[in-house]
Amino acid sequence: MERGKWDTPEDVERELSSRLALVEPSEGIRGMHFAAVLDTVRFLGGEQAVSRIIEGGDFPADMDPSELYPVPPFMRLFFAATRLLAPQLGGFEEAMRQLGVQGTLAFLNSMFGAEVRQQVGGEPKRLVEMLPEAYRMAINFGELQVEWTGLRSGRIHMRRIFTPVAYNEGMLEGALQAVGAQDIQVRGWQTTLLDSEYTLAWED
């Protein structure tokens, strides 16, 4: 299945609307991910770019990084940031990927991520094994499964994850970067609108 169409603003809006239509009211994502998107925009576009996105957003300005917030405001923020950064980063998918990398770093630097870092001890394979638990700390929906295909390679199955493939690739890449993995290769594809699979490999 195609990864998603990002050729025109209309394509992007269509993708966003399709995903939002499937969100359940009880599904939430922690405030740290909102902050990670805004921090990335701030780093690449400055405070003026952040102000533009905040003015058009529908989330509280004083978000608690550890609290769960509804998925739709995050998705609208994420897509707005993608549109803003795409020209600078070489397209929609690369912008999504970079936002995904920063999302992982935000999680690993949070109080939830501190527990993960302690248990992982700098071992990439151990980190990958803990990804299902880490995802459950950051969001309260979806499912992630790990399947090993070698000593330093595997396949990730994601079910009911609202963010696009490119963002999820960035999150996986960022996780491996954070523990010192080298020559990282991550490649994903959609199987349904909210389901996807990823191959990943690295060197120590």
Secondary structure per residue as TSV (DSSP state, phi and psi in degrees):
chain	resnum	aa	ss	phi	psi
A	1	M	-	360.0	147.5
A	2	E	-	-63.4	151.5
A	3	R	-	-72.6	-15.5
A	4	G	-	129.0	150.8
A	5	K	-	-101.9	124.0
A	6	W	-	-128.0	25.1
A	7	D	S	-75.9	-32.2
A	8	T	S	-134.4	160.9
A	9	P	H	-56.1	-33.5
A	10	E	H	-66.3	-39.6
A	11	D	H	-60.1	-44.4
A	12	V	H	-63.7	-45.3
A	13	E	H	-63.9	-36.9
A	14	R	H	-64.1	-43.4
A	15	E	H	-61.3	-45.8
A	16	L	H	-61.2	-47.6
A	17	S	H	-61.2	-40.5
A	18	S	H	-63.1	-40.6
A	19	R	H	-72.2	-42.9
A	20	L	H	-62.8	-30.4
A	21	A	T	-64.7	-17.3
A	22	L	T	-101.7	-2.2
A	23	V	-	-73.2	136.1
A	24	E	-	-92.7	146.3
A	25	P	T	-57.8	-28.1
A	26	S	T	-80.7	-7.6
A	27	E	-	-85.7	132.5
A	28	G	E	-141.4	163.7
A	29	I	E	-135.7	143.5
A	30	R	E	-72.8	151.9
A	31	G	H	-59.2	-24.2
A	32	M	H	-58.5	-30.4
A	33	H	H	-75.3	-33.5
A	34	F	H	-61.4	-47.3
A	35	A	H	-61.7	-37.2
A	36	A	H	-64.3	-40.5
A	37	V	H	-62.6	-47.3
A	38	L	H	-65.4	-37.7
A	39	D	H	-64.3	-38.6
A	40	T	H	-66.0	-43.3
A	41	V	H	-62.1	-40.5
A	42	R	H	-63.1	-43.6
A	43	F	H	-65.4	-40.5
A	44	L	H	-93.8	-26.4
A	45	G	H	-122.7	-9.3
A	46	G	H	86.8	175.2
A	47	E	H	-65.1	-31.5
A	48	Q	H	-63.6	-40.1
A	49	A	H	-65.8	-40.4
A	50	V	H	-61.5	-44.4
A	51	S	H	-60.9	-40.2
A	52	R	H	-61.7	-41.8
A	53	I	H	-71.7	-41.0
A	54	I	H	-63.3	-41.3
A	55	E	H	-61.4	-32.9
A	56	G	T	-92.4	1.1
A	57	G	-	-87.7	169.6
A	58	D	-	-129.7	46.1
A	59	F	S	-131.7	154.3
A	60	P	-	-66.3	144.2
A	61	A	T	-71.2	-26.3
A	62	D	T	-103.4	52.7
A	63	M	-	-65.7	142.1
A	64	D	-	-90.4	120.9
A	65	P	T	-57.3	-26.6
A	66	S	T	-92.5	-9.2
A	67	E	S	-86.3	152.0
A	68	L	E	-86.6	136.2
A	69	Y	E	-126.7	157.6
A	70	P	E	-58.1	150.2
A	71	V	H	-67.8	-42.5
A	72	P	H	-55.3	-45.6
A	73	P	H	-60.5	-36.6
A	74	F	H	-64.9	-45.3
A	75	M	H	-62.9	-40.3
A	76	R	H	-66.5	-39.4
A	77	L	H	-62.7	-47.2
A	78	F	H	-60.5	-44.7
A	79	F	H	-68.8	-35.7
A	80	A	H	-63.5	-42.3
A	81	A	H	-64.8	-38.8
A	82	T	H	-61.6	-45.8
A	83	R	H	-60.7	-39.4
A	84	L	H	-69.3	-40.8
A	85	L	H	-89.3	-17.0
A	86	A	H	-53.9	-46.6
A	87	P	H	-61.3	-35.7
A	88	Q	H	-75.9	-32.4
A	89	L	H	-101.8	0.3
A	90	G	T	95.4	24.3
A	91	G	S	127.3	167.6
A	92	F	H	-63.2	-44.6
A	93	E	H	-67.0	-38.9
A	94	E	H	-67.7	-36.8
A	95	A	H	-63.0	-43.3
A	96	M	H	-62.3	-41.2
A	97	R	H	-62.7	-44.5
A	98	Q	H	-65.5	-37.6
A	99	L	H	-65.3	-33.6
A	100	G	H	-66.1	-42.9
A	101	V	H	-57.0	-46.9
A	102	Q	H	-67.3	-31.3
A	103	G	H	-62.1	-41.4
A	104	T	H	-64.7	-44.9
A	105	L	H	-62.3	-37.4
A	106	A	H	-63.1	-41.8
A	107	F	H	-64.9	-46.4
A	108	L	H	-66.4	-23.4
A	109	N	T	-91.9	1.2
A	110	S	S	-88.9	175.7
A	111	M	H	-67.6	-27.7
A	112	F	H	-70.6	-42.9
A	113	G	H	-67.1	-26.8
A	114	A	H	-60.2	-39.3
A	115	E	H	-64.9	-42.6
A	116	V	H	-62.9	-46.7
A	117	R	H	-58.7	-40.7
A	118	Q	H	-64.1	-42.2
A	119	Q	H	-73.9	-29.8
A	120	V	H	-75.9	-41.7
A	121	G	T	63.1	30.3
A	122	G	T	79.6	12.5
A	123	E	-	-100.0	114.3
A	124	P	H	-56.2	-42.0
A	125	K	H	-64.4	-40.5
A	126	R	H	-64.4	-37.5
A	127	L	H	-63.1	-45.4
A	128	V	H	-60.6	-40.4
A	129	E	H	-61.9	-28.2
A	130	M	H	-90.8	-2.6
A	131	L	H	-56.8	-42.2
A	132	P	H	-58.1	-40.8
A	133	E	H	-68.2	-39.6
A	134	A	H	-64.6	-41.7
A	135	Y	H	-61.2	-39.9
A	136	R	H	-66.1	-28.0
A	137	M	H	-71.9	-33.1
A	138	A	H	-89.1	-27.7
A	139	I	B	-140.1	162.5
A	140	N	S	-115.3	25.0
A	141	F	S	-139.6	168.5
A	142	G	-	77.4	179.7
A	143	E	E	-150.7	143.4
A	144	L	E	-132.3	131.2
A	145	Q	E	-125.4	144.8
A	146	V	E	-112.7	133.2
A	147	E	E	-128.4	123.8
A	148	W	E	-86.2	136.2
A	149	T	E	-117.7	-2.6
A	150	G	E	-176.9	-177.9
A	151	L	T	-64.7	-34.8
A	152	R	T	-131.6	40.9
A	153	S	E	-153.1	150.9
A	154	G	E	-164.9	-178.7
A	155	R	E	-129.1	133.9
A	156	I	E	-109.8	130.0
A	157	H	E	-109.2	121.3
A	158	M	E	-112.5	133.0
A	159	R	E	-124.7	132.3
A	160	R	S	54.8	54.8
A	161	I	-	-113.8	124.1
A	162	F	-	-79.8	-25.2
A	163	T	S	-73.5	147.8
A	164	P	-	-68.1	165.7
A	165	V	H	-55.3	-45.1
A	166	A	H	-61.0	-39.0
A	167	Y	H	-64.5	-44.3
A	168	N	H	-66.3	-36.6
A	169	E	H	-58.2	-44.1
A	170	G	H	-62.8	-38.8
A	171	M	H	-64.3	-42.5
A	172	L	H	-66.2	-42.4
A	173	E	H	-63.0	-44.0
A	174	G	H	-62.1	-37.2
A	175	A	H	-62.5	-43.9
A	176	L	H	-70.0	-38.2
A	177	Q	H	-59.2	-40.3
A	178	A	H	-63.6	-23.2
A	179	V	T	-109.5	19.0
A	180	G	T	82.7	13.6
A	181	A	-	-65.6	149.8
A	182	Q	E	-118.4	161.2
A	183	D	E	48.7	50.0
A	184	I	E	-73.7	133.5
A	185	Q	E	-128.4	119.7
A	186	V	E	-130.6	128.9
A	187	R	E	-141.2	128.6
A	188	G	E	-126.6	164.1
A	189	W	E	-153.4	150.5
A	190	Q	E	-79.0	144.9
A	191	T	S	-110.7	-33.8
A	192	T	S	-139.4	-177.9
A	193	L	S	-57.3	-40.4
A	194	L	S	-108.3	0.6
A	195	D	-	-113.3	144.5
A	196	S	E	-156.7	164.1
A	197	E	E	-132.7	153.0
A	198	Y	E	-140.3	138.5
A	199	T	E	-102.4	141.2
A	200	L	E	-141.1	146.8
A	201	A	E	-151.8	154.5
A	202	W	E	-158.3	171.1
A	203	E	E	-120.3	151.6
A	204	D	-	-76.0	360.0
